[in-house]
Amino acid sequence: MLGRSQWSRVLAVGTLEAAVVLGAFLMTLHSADLLVARSVAFSTLVFCELFRAFAARSKRLVFWQVGAFTNLHLIAVIALSVPLQVALGDMPFTRALFGIHPLTAAEIGLCLALGLIPVTILEVGKLLRQWGQAPARGLDKR
């Protein structure tokens, strides 16, 4: 079902997200215990996936070119999912179910910031491809 280019993209995005999540885990492990580091890694992974949904809407166009409010359902799901992810650590049942620890505001901020890295890299890549193709299109106006 997927061609070589799609598999390459899946591998590249997966590697990028894995590097961000592993980096979050290792960075947190230096200053906190294993449970907190796992919780930071888990939240970072969830935020990476949520934010990447914006980049997945188009292979060529960046977020604002597609239209920020052209998919209100996506925005609603992400706006609901972010606070739910944050709340997972505050509820005893979900803490036990996921084996996580409540995160501080600073840790949540870190997870959100790190979660933006993959989508930012993907969107910048789209812009660079557009800029790289712009002169060729400008010369060939026949």
N, C-alpha and C positions, 0 to 999 in steps of 0.2 A: 504494500500500500504506500510505503514511503520510498522515494527515490534517494539516490546517493546524496544529493544536496540537502534534503530534509534530514537524513540521518546525521550528516555532518553538523547541521545546525543544532539538532537535539544534543549531540555529543558536546559541542562547544558551549551551549547554554548550560547544560548539566555540569560541565567542568567548572565554568565560571561560578555558578551558584554553590557548588561543592567547596570551591576555594574560599568563597566569602563565609560560608557557614563554618567551615573548619577553622578559618582565621578567627571568627567570633568566639568559637569554643576555646581555642588556644590562648587568645588574648584574655578572656575572662578567667581561665584556669590559673593564670599567673597571679591574680588578685583575689580569687574566691575559690570556694570548694567545688567539687565535681558536680553536685546537684545544681548549683547556680550556673555553672558553665554549660551543662546540658540544657537548662531552661533557656539560656540566652541563645544557644545554637538552634533550639527548636523554634523559638519565636522569630529568629532571624530567617530561618528557612520559610516559615509561613509568610512573613512579610515579603521576602524575595518573590515567592510565587504570586502573591496578591498583586504586587506592583508590576510584575512582569506581564500580567494580563493586559496592561495598557500597551505594551510594546507588541504583544501578539496580535493586535487588531489589524496590523498591516505589515507586509514584508518590506515595503518601500517607504511608506509615509510615516513621519513622526507623529507623536501624540496630537499636537495642535493642528497638523495638516489633516488628520482624520476628523478632527473636531472633538473638543474636550467633552461636550455634552451630547454627542450623537448616540451614546449608549448609556442611557440613564440607569438601566438595570445593572450594568457592570459597576457603575459608580456607587449605587445603593448597596450592592453586595460587598464591595470593598469597604465602604463606610460602616457597614454593620460588622464585618469580619474583623477589622482591626481592634475595636474595643472588646469584642468577644475573645480574641486571642489574648489581649491584655488581662481580661477577667479570669481566664483559665487558672492562673496561679493563685487567685484569691478564693476560689471555691474548693473546699476540702475534697469533694467527690472527684473533681477533675484533676486536682493536684495528685491524688492517689492514682487515678486512672492513667495519667500521662507521666507520672513520676517526675513532676516539675516542682519548682520552688517559686513563690511570689517574687516578682522582679521589682526593683526600685524604679523610680522615675528616670534616673540616669541610665539604668540598664535598658529600659524600654526605649528611651531616646537613642541609645546605641543600636539596638535591634532595628528600629525604624530607619536610621541613617544607613546602616549596612544593607538593609533590605532594598534601598534605593540604588545601590551600586550596579547590580545586573541590568536593571531597566535603563539606567543612565548610559551604560556602555552600549547596550543594544540600540538605543535611540541616537547616540552620537555616531555609531557605525552607520546607521541609515543616512544621517546628514552627510557624513564623509562620502558615502557612495553617491549621493545626490550631487554633491559638489564636484566629485570626480567625473560625473557624466555630463554636467552642465556645459562645459566648453565644447564637448563633442556634439551635443545637440545644437549648440549655438552656431557651429560651423556648417552643419549639414541642414540647411533650411530649404532644400530643393523641393 
